[in-house]
Amino acid sequence: MRFRVFVLAALAAMPAMPLSSLLSAQETPAPQPEVIALKAARMFDGRSDTLVSNGVVLIEGDHIRAAGPGLAIPAGARVIDLGDATLLPGLIDAHTHLTNESTDNWLQGTIDNLRRDVPEAAIRTTANARKTLMAGFTTVRDVGSGEYIDVGLRNTIRDGVIPGPRMLVSVHALGARGGHCDEGGFPYNLFGPEPGIDRGIASGPDQFRDAVRFQVKYGADVIKICATGGVLSLADEVDTSQLTLEEMTAIVDEAHRLHKKVAAHAHGNEGAKLAVRAGVDSIEHGSFLDEEGLRMMKEHGTYLVPTLLAGEYVSGRAAVRHYPPEIANKAKQAVAARGAMFRKALQVGVKIAFGTDSAVSPHGMNAQEFGLMVELGMPPAAALRAATAVAADLLGLSKTLGTLEPGKAADVIAVPGNPLSDIHVLEKVSFVMKGGQVFKGEVGR
């Protein structure tokens, strides 16, 4: 209350600007934004199956003015010639957790997190955000955090205080008591009073409606729910449904009424089917989905965000990980099922958006997901679209992001060589521009 009084008093004490100054400010023409011409040997526009040669993207201010092969460069434009590279739209990761990162030892990582206070945790997230941006990911959907760190991170990036990707955040994920979104598997009262809707835990349709409103009130851009058990939790079964159809329907109805999309963590087949019936916008992971469930997703237009990279880490394929037996066993089950599920999703024609679950894997390695998608049968151009136009559609940002087209935000990256010949060049991003600002790769500046 004292702070509010202080602010109001300070505003009242400010001298009024003379009318002549206001008129003078209105008459002064705004300076014309600089035009930047990006050139490279090739360009991928975010929608095509092929690349074009002699790619040029013209940037004016924070938006794309034009994009195409061999465009004429306006007089006075600043030219950035990236040589034997491919220009692409800024990449989008639809499943991250920038406010955390797991370690090779689950127990030690848990202890380390418990010992960190909120300021330290928040400062650490800024490094994660920078790594993600430098890897070419100019937009992320962050699906679950704590202590509102994701909201603060989003806002400081948005305001230009720190470098990082554009963020859509979910605040607390919503789930059942004792489920994957809860802190199960530990003694009673270890973490203080039992959590309620302020931390995403509820019971029954009415409580979950209120939980949606709570998250939105405190900054959520998207609602995340835990429809089934998870891998990195102690007390729940990975393939078991955790919310009723009525609860999920209430969540989706309330979220959509407030113009927010719903992402459903769902490994288990039956829980995923309930989530699709309830109208969620995406299924995250989907490890045990069968053909019926995938065909339901196709029919409803539900996106799949497969997070293959997370499986590489929890299974020990990418790095040796030490987990309690409860977690290690669930990880083996989920990873063993995911390949067949992904191939079937391709056959059925489910819409697939790029997402990594980064935090399970180290931040900044997001592009390794491309190689896994292609290895399981996805054409390289489709994998690129999954992280550009398709992900933008899922996030509701297709009017401003996801393709190199006039009027879109000036989010442009470059990679060496040809990503359709070698998808792994996405792991070597050489140039990053977000909103017209160069963050990586301009020689001499």
C-alpha positions in Angstrom: 0.0 0.0 0.0 2.9 2.4 0.9 4.5 1.6 -2.5 1.3 2.5 -4.3 1.0 5.8 -2.4 4.6 6.6 -3.2 4.1 5.9 -7.0 0.9 8.0 -7.1 2.6 10.9 -5.3 5.6 10.8 -7.6 3.4 10.9 -10.6 1.4 13.8 -9.2 4.7 15.7 -8.6 5.9 15.4 -12.2 5.7 18.7 -14.1 3.1 18.8 -16.9 4.6 19.0 -20.4 3.7 22.3 -22.1 1.3 22.2 -25.0 4.0 23.6 -27.3 6.3 20.7 -26.5 3.5 18.2 -27.2 2.8 19.8 -30.6 6.5 19.9 -31.4 6.9 16.2 -30.6 3.9 15.3 -32.8 5.3 17.3 -35.7 8.7 15.7 -35.6 8.8 12.8 -38.1 9.8 9.5 -36.8 13.2 8.3 -38.1 12.9 5.6 -40.9 14.0 2.2 -39.7 17.2 0.7 -41.1 16.8 -1.8 -43.9 18.9 -4.9 -43.6 19.4 -7.4 -46.4 20.3 -10.9 -45.4 21.8 -13.0 -48.2 22.7 -16.7 -48.4 23.2 -19.4 -50.9 19.8 -21.0 -50.0 16.6 -20.2 -48.2 13.8 -22.3 -46.6 10.6 -20.3 -46.2 8.9 -22.4 -43.6 6.2 -23.9 -45.9 7.9 -25.5 -48.8 9.3 -29.0 -49.5 12.4 -27.5 -51.2 15.0 -24.7 -50.8 15.4 -21.8 -53.2 18.8 -20.6 -54.4 20.2 -17.1 -53.8 18.0 -16.4 -50.8 17.4 -12.8 -49.8 15.4 -11.6 -46.8 14.9 -7.8 -46.5 14.3 -6.6 -42.9 12.8 -3.2 -42.1 12.8 -2.5 -38.4 11.5 -5.5 -36.6 9.5 -7.0 -39.5 10.2 -8.8 -42.8 9.7 -6.5 -45.8 10.3 -9.1 -48.5 11.8 -12.6 -48.9 12.6 -14.6 -51.9 15.3 -15.7 -54.4 17.6 -13.1 -55.9 15.6 -10.0 -54.7 17.0 -6.6 -55.6 18.6 -5.0 -52.6 17.5 -1.4 -51.9 20.0 1.4 -52.1 21.4 2.2 -48.6 20.5 -1.2 -47.1 23.0 -2.8 -44.8 24.0 -6.1 -46.4 24.8 -9.2 -44.3 26.1 -11.8 -46.7 26.2 -15.2 -45.0 27.7 -17.1 -47.9 27.2 -20.8 -48.3 24.4 -21.1 -45.7 20.7 -21.6 -45.6 18.3 -18.9 -44.3 15.3 -20.2 -42.3 12.6 -18.7 -40.0 13.5 -18.5 -36.4 12.9 -22.0 -34.9 10.1 -22.7 -32.4 10.3 -25.2 -29.6 6.8 -26.0 -28.3 7.8 -27.9 -25.1 10.5 -26.4 -22.9 11.2 -25.8 -19.2 13.7 -23.0 -19.2 13.5 -22.5 -15.4 15.1 -25.9 -14.7 17.6 -28.4 -15.9 18.2 -32.0 -14.9 21.5 -33.5 -14.1 23.1 -36.9 -14.6 22.3 -37.8 -11.0 18.6 -37.4 -10.1 19.1 -37.5 -6.4 22.0 -34.9 -6.4 20.0 -32.7 -8.7 17.0 -32.8 -6.4 19.1 -31.8 -3.4 20.7 -29.0 -5.4 17.3 -27.6 -6.4 16.1 -27.7 -2.8 19.1 -25.7 -1.7 18.6 -22.9 -4.2 16.4 -19.9 -3.3 14.2 -18.2 -5.8 16.7 -15.4 -6.7 19.4 -17.9 -7.5 17.0 -20.1 -9.5 15.8 -17.1 -11.5 19.3 -16.0 -12.3 20.3 -19.4 -13.6 17.3 -19.4 -15.9 18.8 -16.4 -17.8 21.7 -18.6 -18.9 19.2 -21.3 -20.2 17.4 -18.6 -22.1 20.5 -17.3 -23.8 21.7 -20.8 -24.8 18.3 -21.5 -26.4 18.3 -18.3 -28.4 21.9 -18.9 -29.6 20.8 -22.4 -30.8 18.4 -20.7 -33.2 15.2 -21.0 -31.2 13.6 -17.5 -31.2 10.3 -18.6 -29.7 9.5 -21.3 -27.1 6.4 -22.5 -25.2 7.4 -23.1 -21.6 5.1 -25.7 -20.1 5.5 -25.7 -16.3 7.5 -23.8 -13.8 7.4 -22.7 -10.2 7.5 -19.5 -8.1 6.4 -17.5 -11.2 10.0 -17.6 -12.5 8.7 -18.3 -16.0 6.6 -15.1 -16.0 9.5 -13.0 -14.8 11.8 -14.6 -17.4 9.3 -14.0 -20.2 8.8 -10.3 -19.2 12.5 -9.5 -18.9 13.2 -11.0 -22.3 10.2 -9.2 -23.8 11.5 -5.9 -22.4 15.0 -6.4 -23.7 16.6 -6.7 -20.3 18.2 -10.1 -21.2 18.6 -12.0 -24.4 16.4 -15.0 -24.9 13.6 -16.5 -27.0 10.1 -15.0 -27.1 8.2 -17.0 -24.5 4.7 -18.3 -23.9 4.4 -19.6 -20.3 2.0 -21.7 -18.4 2.9 -20.8 -14.7 1.9 -24.0 -12.8 0.9 -27.1 -14.7 -2.5 -28.4 -13.5 -2.9 -31.9 -12.1 -4.4 -34.3 -9.6 -3.3 -34.7 -6.1 -0.5 -37.3 -6.0 -0.1 -37.2 -9.7 2.7 -36.1 -12.1 2.1 -32.4 -11.5 2.2 -32.9 -7.7 5.2 -33.6 -5.4 4.4 -37.2 -4.7 6.7 -39.9 -3.4 8.0 -37.9 -0.4 6.9 -37.8 3.3 3.9 -35.8 4.3 4.6 -32.1 4.9 8.2 -32.2 3.7 7.5 -29.3 1.3 5.1 -27.5 3.6 1.3 -27.4 3.4 -0.5 -29.5 0.8 -0.6 -27.6 -2.5 -3.9 -26.3 -3.8 -5.0 -24.4 -6.9 -2.3 -21.8 -6.4 0.2 -24.5 -7.3 -2.0 -26.2 -9.9 -3.4 -29.1 -7.8 -7.2 -29.4 -7.8 -10.1 -31.9 -7.7 -13.3 -31.8 -9.6 -14.5 -29.7 -12.6 -15.2 -26.5 -10.5 -11.9 -26.5 -8.8 -10.1 -27.0 -12.1 -12.0 -24.1 -13.6 -10.8 -21.9 -10.8 -7.3 -23.3 -11.2 -7.3 -22.2 -14.9 -8.4 -18.7 -13.8 -5.7 -18.5 -11.2 -2.9 -19.3 -13.7 -4.3 -16.8 -16.2 -4.6 -14.2 -13.5 -0.9 -14.5 -12.7 0.4 -14.5 -16.2 -0.3 -17.8 -18.1 -0.3 -17.6 -21.9 -1.2 -21.4 -22.2 -2.6 -24.0 -19.8 -0.7 -27.2 -19.2 -2.3 -30.3 -17.7 -1.0 -33.6 -16.6 -3.5 -36.1 -18.1 -1.5 -39.2 -17.2 1.4 -40.2 -15.1 5.0 -39.1 -16.0 8.5 -40.5 -16.2 10.4 -38.2 -13.9 8.1 -38.5 -10.9 8.3 -41.1 -8.1 4.8 -42.1 -7.2 2.6 -42.4 -10.3 2.3 -44.9 -13.1 3.5 -43.5 -16.5 0.6 -44.9 -18.5 -2.3 -44.3 -16.0 -5.0 -41.6 -16.5 -5.0 -39.0 -13.7 -7.9 -36.7 -14.6 -11.5 -37.5 -15.4 -13.1 -36.5 -18.7 -15.3 -34.1 -16.8 -12.3 -32.4 -15.2 -10.4 -32.1 -18.5 -13.5 -30.8 -20.3 -13.9 -28.1 -17.7 -10.3 -27.1 -18.0 -10.5 -26.9 -21.8 -13.8 -25.1 -21.8 -12.5 -22.4 -19.3 -9.1 -22.0 -21.0 -10.7 -21.6 -24.5 -13.2 -19.2 -23.1 -10.2 -17.1 -21.9 -8.6 -17.6 -25.4 -5.8 -19.8 -24.0 -4.8 -23.1 -25.6 -4.3 -26.3 -23.6 -1.3 -28.7 -23.8 -1.8 -32.1 -22.2 1.1 -34.1 -20.8 0.0 -37.6 -21.7 2.1 -40.7 -22.1 -0.7 -43.2 -21.5 -3.1 -44.1 -24.3 -6.4 -43.9 -22.4 -5.5 -40.6 -20.7 -4.5 -39.2 -24.0 -7.8 -40.3 -25.6 -9.7 -38.6 -22.8 -7.7 -35.4 -23.4 -8.5 -35.5 -27.1 -12.2 -36.0 -26.4 -12.1 -33.0 -24.0 -10.7 -30.8 -26.8 -7.1 -30.2 -25.8 -4.9 -28.5 -28.4 -1.9 -30.8 -28.2 -0.7 -34.1 -26.7 2.7 -33.8 -25.3 4.9 -37.0 -25.5 2.2 -39.5 -26.5 4.5 -42.5 -25.8 1.8 -45.2 -25.6 -0.7 -43.9 -28.1 -2.2 -46.6 -30.3 -3.7 -46.3 -33.8 -7.1 -45.5 -32.5 -5.8 -42.7 -30.4 -3.8 -41.3 -33.2 -6.8 -41.4 -35.6 -8.8 -39.5 -32.9 -6.1 -36.9 -32.9 -6.2 -36.7 -36.7 -10.0 -36.3 -36.6 -10.0 -33.6 -33.9 -7.0 -31.7 -35.4 -5.0 -32.3 -32.2 -1.3 -31.7 -32.5 1.4 -34.2 -31.3 4.5 -32.8 -29.6 6.7 -35.9 -29.4 9.7 -34.7 -27.3 11.9 -37.5 -28.6 15.1 -35.8 -27.3 13.9 -36.3 -23.7 13.8 -40.0 -24.3 17.4 -40.0 -25.4 18.5 -38.7 -22.1 16.2 -40.5 -19.7 17.0 -43.8 -21.5 20.8 -43.2 -21.2 21.3 -43.2 -24.9 22.6 -39.6 -25.0 24.2 -39.5 -21.5 24.5 -41.9 -18.6 21.8 -41.0 -16.1 21.3 -42.3 -12.5 17.7 -42.5 -11.5 15.8 -44.2 -8.7 14.4 -47.6 -9.9 10.8 -46.2 -10.0 11.9 -43.7 -12.6 14.3 -45.8 -14.5 11.7 -48.5 -15.1 9.2 -46.0 -16.4 11.8 -44.4 -18.7 12.5 -47.8 -20.3 8.8 -48.4 -20.9 8.1 -45.0 -22.5 11.2 -45.0 -24.7 10.5 -48.6 -25.9 7.1 -47.5 -27.1 7.8 -44.1 -28.6 9.4 -45.1 -32.0 6.4 -47.2 -33.2 4.0 -44.5 -32.0 5.9 -41.8 -33.9 6.0 -43.8 -37.1 2.3 -44.6 -36.9 1.5 -40.9 -36.3 3.3 -40.1 -39.6 1.3 -42.8 -41.4 -2.0 -41.6 -39.9 -1.2 -37.9 -40.8 -1.3 -36.4 -37.3 -0.1 -32.8 -37.1 3.3 -32.9 -35.5 4.9 -29.8 -33.9 8.5 -29.6 -32.7 9.1 -29.9 -29.0 12.0 -31.2 -27.0 11.2 -31.1 -23.2 14.5 -29.3 -22.8 15.5 -29.3 -19.2 15.4 -33.1 -19.3 18.1 -32.6 -22.0 20.5 -29.8 -21.6 19.4 -26.4 -22.8 20.8 -25.3 -26.2 20.8 -28.8 -27.7 17.2 -28.5 -28.9 18.1 -29.0 -32.5 19.2 -32.6 -31.9 15.4 -33.4 -32.0 15.5 -32.9 -35.8 17.8 -35.8 -36.3 15.6 -38.1 -34.2 12.5 -37.1 -36.1 14.2 -37.8 -39.5 15.7 -41.1 -38.2 12.1 -42.3 -37.4 10.9 -41.5 -40.9 9.9 -37.8 -41.1 11.1 -36.1 -44.2 13.7 -33.3 -43.5 11.4 -30.6 -44.9 8.5 -31.7 -42.8 10.8 -31.7 -39.7 11.7 -28.1 -40.5 8.1 -27.2 -40.9 7.3 -28.8 -37.6 9.6 -26.2 -35.9 8.4 -23.3 -38.0 5.0 -23.0 -39.7 3.4 -25.9 -37.8 4.6 -24.9 -34.4 3.5 -21.3 -35.0 0.0 -22.7 -35.9 -0.1 -24.7 -32.7 0.9 -21.7 -30.6 -1.6 -19.4 -32.3 1.2 -17.2 -33.7 1.0 -18.0 -37.4 0.1 -14.4 -38.3 3.4 -13.2 -37.0 5.8 -16.1 -36.9 6.9 -19.3 -38.5 7.6 -18.3 -42.1 9.7 -15.9 -44.1 7.0 -13.7 -45.5 6.3 -9.9 -45.7 4.9 -8.6 -42.5 6.1 -11.4 -40.3 8.4 -10.7 -37.3 12.1 -10.5 -38.4 13.1 -13.8 -36.8 15.7 -15.3 -39.1 18.5 -17.8 -38.6 21.1 -19.4 -40.8 22.9 -22.7 -40.8 25.9 -23.8 -42.8 25.2 -26.0 -45.9 21.9 -27.6 -46.8 19.6 -28.9 -44.0 17.6 -31.1 -46.5 20.8 -33.0 -47.3 22.1 -33.1 -43.7 19.5 -32.3 -41.0 22.3 -32.2 -38.4 23.5 -28.8 -39.7 20.6 -27.4 -37.6 22.8 -28.2 -34.6 25.4 -25.6 -35.9 23.4 -22.4 -36.2 25.7 -19.7 -37.4 23.4 -16.6 -37.4 20.5 -15.6 -35.2 18.2 -12.6 -35.6 15.1 -12.0 -33.5 12.8 -9.1 -34.0 15.3 -7.4 -36.3 18.1 -7.5 -33.8 21.2 -9.7 -34.6 22.3 -11.8 -31.6 24.8 -14.1 -33.3 26.9 -14.3 -36.4 27.3 -10.9 -38.0 31.0 -10.6 -38.9 32.7 -7.4 -37.8 29.9 -6.1 -35.5 
